[in-house]
């Protein structure tokens, strides 16, 4: 993971290479919260693939990069 200050900074860093997925810091925070908000609960169980897919879909994280194996 790399953090950049702008789209221009990403383009400069890529130097002509194809980018992977990019997210804003806000979207990354939303993803982390949705994925891990219940992790410290005493009755925690891992999310199912369907639950994880629903999290990604809800956040608009779609496409090949976000496809779960």
N, C-alpha and C positions, 0 to 999 in steps of 0.2 A: 504494500500500500504506500502510495506517495500522496502527499498533500501539496496542492498548488493554489496559488492566490488568484488565478484567473484562467479563462480558456486560452488566452494568449500565451500564458506561461506553460500550459500543457502542450500547445502546438510547438513552442520553442524546444521544450524538453524532448518531445517525440522526434524532432529532427527528421521528419519525413516518414517515420514508421507509422504503421496503423495503430490507432489507440485501442485499448481494451474498453471495459466499462468505466464510466466516470460517474461519480455522484457528488452532490454537494455535501458539505459537512452536516447540514440539517437532515438530509436524506439518510446519511450514514447513521446519525443519532437515532432516527426513527427506526431504522432496520435493527440496530443493536437493542433498542428498547423492546421492539416487538418480538425479537428472537430470544432475548434473555430475561425479560421482565419477571418471569416466574421461577427462574433457576434456583433461587435460595429457599423456595417454599419447602416445607418438610415433606409434603406429599408429591414433590416434583417427579415427573417421569418425562423422558425425552419426547419431544414432539414427533408425530408421525410425518412421513414424507408428505402426505396430503396437507397436514397443518402447516408445514414449512412452505409448501407451494402456495398455500392460501396467503401466508404472510407476504411472500414476494409479489404475488398478484395484487394484493391490497395496496402495496406500496408502489405499484406500477413498474416493478422490476421484472421485465419480461424480455424475451428474446433468447438466443442461443447461449449467451454468457450466463444467464440466470437459470438455465435449465438444470434441474437436479439429476444426478445420475441414478 
